[in-house]
């Protein structure tokens, strides 16, 4: 026997059920998700910068030696 649930979606941050019109279940989840996204973006930028610096250092060392 299956139970029919009302049409719903899930909060992008915590996964709680929300109506289709909503992306988040609360304002706290919205702001927490925004902070998480900013942190991920910052970490990606740092990763790319360190990778580029490492490649440049290896290339310079190869030229000099």
Secondary structure by P-SEA (a helix, b strand, c coil): cbbbbcccccccccccccccccccccaaaaaaaaaaaaaaaaaaaaaaaaaaaaaaaaaaaaaac
